[in-house]
């Protein structure tokens, strides 16, 4: 049976995906047009999951 990854590793993967997605969306659409819904959709996660890690778009872009 394959080893299961820990919660911390999964969290790092989610945060990395969110940050990469936000940068790409900001480059493509401009900062003002990036939304939490758009980031979640493009990163392949739910909005509730996204809000678990970041309270708003500004905090993602700062990170």
PyMOL commands that set and color helices and strands:
alter all, ss='L'
color gray80, all
select helices_A, chain A and resi 7-29+31-33+36-43+47-53+57-62
alter helices_A, ss='H'
color red, helices_A
deselect
rebuild
show_as cartoon
